[in-house]
Amino acid sequence: MKKLFLIISLIILGENTFAQDPNFHIYLCIGQSNMEGAARIEAQDTVNIDSRFKVLEALDCAKLNRQKGQWYTAKPPLCRCDTRLSPADYFGRTMIQNMPQNQTLGLVHVAVAGSKIEIFDKVKYKAYLDSSAKEKPWMINMANSYGGNPYERLIEMAKIAQKSGVIKGILLHQGESNTGDKTWPAQVKKIYDDILADLNIAPNSIPLLSGELVSAEQGGKCASHNPIIATLPQAIPKAVVVSSTGLTAAKDGLHFDSAGVREFGKRYAEALMQYFKK
């Protein structure tokens, strides 16, 4: 009986291994409004998208003719049906331009505007959402589109993605709602560790790229959090901080404009490529 169980286990393992394409590189994208996509999608953002650049739809979106759990060419919006331009858009485009033709890049994109980092904490998320219900009902609606638990939806989609390819890293842009919170790096580390554990990825084995918030020179209202973001590599050895210096922003001092988002996405890609060269 034990021998039969071993044979069946080996067959299943073999099937799962065969299903994974090592040339399909997958990145998880999480955060709040800038990662979600707050900048206007312009005509140039909807054309010349390489079919090797994919997004795994995280929820049903009839208006885009997309279904949850299915791969599509990564035409914006990438996050939800009505979100806008994200740094992930031009991260993917830039990466694809620099990858061999036999490689594909896919995104698993789950983000919630206005949210603290706690929304991605698998333990704290419920208390955080409950305490925010009166203040931010619109954020609750966004979370509800992910079944009320954005972290759980991220893991659900990432496991589907793992059937097709290999998760290579995590893109994060978050911090506006945690400005000045010195526990932020430790909270990000917990989420990073939880993601890897829940996806059976070896601890501290993949990079986490975290972008700075709108800089002080561009009138960033939360620029004081950037020095805290700068300490993230002390908490996560494989963390890489992506500079926002010089990136143009909207008048609200919170969000990057379309040009800024495009350049930011390129910087994420350039930072990752430099990381892999080490």
FENLIN-V202461 format. One record per residue. N is the residue number from 1. RES is the residue in three letters. PHI is phi in degrees with one decimal (none if undefined). OMEGA is omega in radians with two decimals (* if undefined). D_CENTER is the distance of its C-alpha to the mean C-alpha in Angstrom with 1 decimal. Layout:
n=(N:N)
res=(RES:RES)
phi=(PHI:PHI)
omega=(OMEGA:OMEGA)
d_center=(D_CENTER:D_CENTER)
//
This chain:
n=(1:2:3:4:5:6:7:8:9:10:11:12:13:14:15:16:17:18:19:20:21:22:23:24:25:26:27:28:29:30:31:32:33:34:35:36:37:38:39:40:41:42:43:44:45:46:47:48:49:50:51:52:53:54:55:56:57:58:59:60:61:62:63:64:65:66:67:68:69:70:71:72:73:74:75:76:77:78:79:80:81:82:83:84:85:86:87:88:89:90:91:92:93:94:95:96:97:98:99:100:101:102:103:104:105:106:107:108:109:110:111:112:113:114:115:116:117:118:119:120:121:122:123:124:125:126:127:128:129:130:131:132:133:134:135:136:137:138:139:140:141:142:143:144:145:146:147:148:149:150:151:152:153:154:155:156:157:158:159:160:161:162:163:164:165:166:167:168:169:170:171:172:173:174:175:176:177:178:179:180:181:182:183:184:185:186:187:188:189:190:191:192:193:194:195:196:197:198:199:200:201:202:203:204:205:206:207:208:209:210:211:212:213:214:215:216:217:218:219:220:221:222:223:224:225:226:227:228:229:230:231:232:233:234:235:236:237:238:239:240:241:242:243:244:245:246:247:248:249:250:251:252:253:254:255:256:257:258:259:260:261:262:263:264:265:266:267:268:269:270:271:272:273:274:275:276:277:278)
res=(MET:LYS:LYS:LEU:PHE:LEU:ILE:ILE:SER:LEU:ILE:ILE:LEU:GLY:GLU:ASN:THR:PHE:ALA:GLN:ASP:PRO:ASN:PHE:HIS:ILE:TYR:LEU:CYS:ILE:GLY:GLN:SER:ASN:MET:GLU:GLY:ALA:ALA:ARG:ILE:GLU:ALA:GLN:ASP:THR:VAL:ASN:ILE:ASP:SER:ARG:PHE:LYS:VAL:LEU:GLU:ALA:LEU:ASP:CYS:ALA:LYS:LEU:ASN:ARG:GLN:LYS:GLY:GLN:TRP:TYR:THR:ALA:LYS:PRO:PRO:LEU:CYS:ARG:CYS:ASP:THR:ARG:LEU:SER:PRO:ALA:ASP:TYR:PHE:GLY:ARG:THR:MET:ILE:GLN:ASN:MET:PRO:GLN:ASN:GLN:THR:LEU:GLY:LEU:VAL:HIS:VAL:ALA:VAL:ALA:GLY:SER:LYS:ILE:GLU:ILE:PHE:ASP:LYS:VAL:LYS:TYR:LYS:ALA:TYR:LEU:ASP:SER:SER:ALA:LYS:GLU:LYS:PRO:TRP:MET:ILE:ASN:MET:ALA:ASN:SER:TYR:GLY:GLY:ASN:PRO:TYR:GLU:ARG:LEU:ILE:GLU:MET:ALA:LYS:ILE:ALA:GLN:LYS:SER:GLY:VAL:ILE:LYS:GLY:ILE:LEU:LEU:HIS:GLN:GLY:GLU:SER:ASN:THR:GLY:ASP:LYS:THR:TRP:PRO:ALA:GLN:VAL:LYS:LYS:ILE:TYR:ASP:ASP:ILE:LEU:ALA:ASP:LEU:ASN:ILE:ALA:PRO:ASN:SER:ILE:PRO:LEU:LEU:SER:GLY:GLU:LEU:VAL:SER:ALA:GLU:GLN:GLY:GLY:LYS:CYS:ALA:SER:HIS:ASN:PRO:ILE:ILE:ALA:THR:LEU:PRO:GLN:ALA:ILE:PRO:LYS:ALA:VAL:VAL:VAL:SER:SER:THR:GLY:LEU:THR:ALA:ALA:LYS:ASP:GLY:LEU:HIS:PHE:ASP:SER:ALA:GLY:VAL:ARG:GLU:PHE:GLY:LYS:ARG:TYR:ALA:GLU:ALA:LEU:MET:GLN:TYR:PHE:LYS:LYS)
phi=(none:-62.1:-65.9:-63.4:-62.2:-64.4:-62.2:-62.2:-62.7:-66.9:-63.9:-62.5:-60.2:-62.9:-65.4:-65.9:-65.8:-63.9:-69.9:-82.1:-97.9:-64.4:-93.4:-103.8:-94.1:-116.5:-127.2:-92.2:-120.3:-136.0:148.1:-114.2:-60.7:-65.4:-72.3:-56.8:120.9:-114.2:-89.6:-65.2:-81.0:-107.8:-54.0:-62.6:-84.0:-110.3:-124.7:56.5:-95.8:-63.0:-66.2:-79.9:-100.3:-120.2:-130.9:-92.8:-64.6:-92.8:-158.4:-67.8:-141.5:-62.1:-66.5:-103.2:58.5:-123.1:-119.1:-53.5:83.4:-113.4:-87.7:-140.0:-58.3:-80.4:-89.5:-65.5:-80.0:-95.5:-87.4:-131.5:-57.6:-117.2:-79.6:-122.0:-82.5:-114.9:-56.0:-60.8:-58.0:-87.2:-61.6:-63.8:-61.1:-68.5:-61.7:-58.7:-63.5:-110.2:-105.4:-58.1:-62.7:-86.7:-108.6:-124.6:-123.6:-125.7:-115.6:-112.6:-121.5:-134.6:-146.2:-136.4:-60.3:75.9:-92.0:-76.0:-61.3:-59.2:-65.5:-100.4:-86.4:-64.5:-101.2:-85.3:-56.7:-65.9:-63.0:-64.5:-64.3:-61.0:-75.7:-100.9:-58.3:-76.1:-75.7:-134.1:-61.2:-65.3:-69.9:-61.3:-62.0:-63.6:-62.5:-64.7:-66.3:-101.0:74.6:84.3:-144.7:-57.5:-64.3:-62.1:-66.6:-59.1:-66.7:-57.6:-69.9:-64.1:-67.3:-64.8:-61.7:-65.3:-72.0:-103.4:-150.3:-123.1:-73.7:-106.9:178.6:-129.7:-107.0:-125.8:-138.1:-163.4:145.8:-55.3:-81.5:-117.9:-52.3:85.4:-81.0:-73.8:-85.4:-54.8:-58.7:-67.1:-66.8:-63.4:-60.5:-60.1:-65.1:-57.5:-63.9:-64.1:-59.4:-63.6:-65.1:-70.5:-105.1:56.0:-102.2:-57.4:-56.8:52.0:-109.6:-129.1:-74.9:-120.6:-99.8:-120.4:-85.6:-67.8:-84.0:-51.8:-72.7:-62.1:-65.5:-100.3:80.5:-62.9:-72.6:-117.3:-61.6:-65.7:-84.1:-60.5:-62.5:-72.6:-58.9:-61.2:-87.6:-57.0:-62.2:-73.6:-90.7:-124.2:-54.8:-96.1:-77.8:-128.5:-94.1:-104.2:-69.1:-107.7:-55.5:82.2:-74.6:-71.2:-133.9:-73.9:-66.3:-73.2:71.7:-117.5:-117.0:-78.1:-81.9:-59.7:-63.4:-64.1:-64.4:-60.3:-66.3:-62.5:-59.8:-62.6:-66.2:-58.1:-63.9:-63.4:-63.2:-67.0:-64.0:-66.1:-61.0:-71.3:-79.7:-68.1)
omega=(3.13:-3.13:3.12:3.13:3.13:3.13:3.13:-3.14:3.14:3.10:3.14:3.12:3.13:3.13:-3.14:-3.14:-3.12:-3.08:-3.11:3.10:-3.12:3.11:3.05:-3.06:-3.04:3.11:3.09:-3.11:-3.11:3.08:3.12:-2.84:-3.12:3.07:3.11:-3.11:-3.12:-3.10:-3.09:3.03:-3.14:-3.05:-3.11:-3.10:-3.04:-3.08:3.08:3.11:-3.12:-3.13:3.07:3.11:-2.99:2.97:3.07:-3.08:-3.05:3.08:3.13:-3.11:-3.06:-3.08:3.07:-3.11:3.13:3.12:3.12:3.06:3.14:3.12:3.09:2.98:-2.94:3.03:-3.11:0.15:-3.10:-2.99:3.09:-2.99:-3.02:3.10:-2.98:-3.03:-3.08:3.01:3.13:3.12:-3.05:2.90:-3.10:-3.14:-3.11:3.12:-3.11:3.13:-3.09:3.14:3.08:-3.08:-3.13:-3.13:3.13:3.10:3.13:3.12:2.91:-2.89:3.11:-3.12:-3.10:-3.14:3.05:-3.01:2.96:3.13:-3.13:-3.12:3.11:3.06:-3.03:3.11:-3.00:-2.96:-3.06:3.12:3.12:3.14:3.14:-3.11:-3.10:-2.99:-3.11:-3.08:-3.05:-3.14:3.12:3.10:3.09:3.11:3.10:3.12:-3.14:3.10:3.05:3.14:3.12:-3.09:-3.10:3.14:-3.14:3.11:3.10:-3.12:3.10:-3.13:3.14:3.10:3.05:-3.14:-3.13:3.08:-3.11:-3.04:-3.03:3.12:-3.04:-3.11:-3.12:3.04:-3.13:2.84:-3.06:3.08:-3.13:-3.11:3.09:-3.05:3.11:-3.12:-3.08:3.07:-3.08:3.13:3.13:3.11:3.10:3.13:3.13:-3.14:3.08:-3.14:3.13:3.14:-3.11:-3.13:-3.10:3.13:3.14:3.05:-3.09:3.14:3.06:-3.02:-3.13:-3.12:2.98:3.14:-3.11:-3.13:3.06:3.07:3.14:-3.02:3.13:-3.12:3.10:3.11:-3.11:-3.13:-3.10:-3.09:3.13:3.12:-3.09:3.06:3.07:3.08:-3.12:-3.13:-3.07:3.11:3.07:3.12:-3.12:-3.06:-3.11:3.09:3.09:3.12:-3.11:-3.05:3.05:-3.09:3.09:-3.13:-3.11:-3.02:3.07:-3.09:-3.11:3.13:-3.12:-3.00:3.03:3.06:-3.02:3.13:3.12:3.13:3.14:-3.13:3.14:3.11:3.09:3.13:3.05:-3.12:-3.13:3.10:3.14:-3.14:3.07:3.10:-3.10:3.10:-3.10:*)
d_center=(44.0:41.8:42.2:41.2:38.0:37.2:37.7:35.5:32.7:33.0:33.0:29.8:28.1:29.4:28.1:24.5:24.7:26.1:23.4:20.7:20.7:20.0:19.6:16.6:13.6:10.3:6.9:4.2:0.6:3.3:6.6:9.7:11.6:10.8:7.1:8.5:11.2:14.5:16.4:18.9:18.5:21.5:23.6:22.4:18.8:20.0:22.2:22.4:19.2:19.7:19.8:18.2:14.8:13.5:11.1:11.7:12.8:11.8:15.1:18.4:18.8:22.4:22.5:20.2:22.0:19.0:19.0:16.6:15.9:17.1:15.8:16.5:16.7:13.7:15.8:14.4:13.6:10.4:9.2:12.7:16.3:17.1:14.0:14.5:13.3:9.8:9.5:7.4:10.9:12.9:10.8:11.5:15.0:15.9:14.9:16.8:19.8:20.0:19.7:22.8:23.7:23.5:19.8:17.0:13.3:11.1:7.5:6.6:5.1:6.3:7.2:10.8:12.9:15.4:14.1:14.8:12.7:15.2:13.7:11.4:14.6:16.2:19.5:19.4:17.3:20.5:22.7:20.2:20.0:23.8:24.5:22.6:24.1:26.9:25.2:22.1:23.0:20.7:17.7:19.3:19.5:15.8:15.3:18.2:16.7:14.5:17.8:17.9:15.4:11.6:11.2:13.8:12.3:9.1:11.7:14.0:11.8:10.8:14.6:15.4:13.4:15.2:18.4:17.8:16.2:15.0:11.6:11.8:9.0:5.8:4.4:5.4:7.7:10.1:13.8:16.0:16.9:17.6:19.6:22.2:21.1:22.0:20.7:17.1:16.6:18.2:16.1:12.9:14.8:15.8:12.4:11.6:15.0:14.8:11.8:13.8:17.0:16.1:15.0:18.1:16.5:18.9:18.3:17.2:16.8:13.4:12.1:9.5:9.3:9.7:11.1:14.4:15.4:18.1:20.9:24.4:26.0:24.2:25.2:22.0:22.9:20.4:21.0:22.8:19.6:18.8:21.4:19.7:16.3:18.7:19.8:16.5:17.8:20.8:18.9:16.6:18.6:15.8:13.8:14.0:14.3:13.9:16.9:17.1:20.9:22.6:19.7:21.4:20.5:21.7:24.8:23.2:22.0:18.6:16.8:16.7:18.8:18.2:19.7:17.8:14.4:15.7:16.8:13.8:11.8:14.8:14.8:11.4:13.0:16.3:15.2:13.7:16.9:19.0:17.5:18.4:21.9:22.7)
//
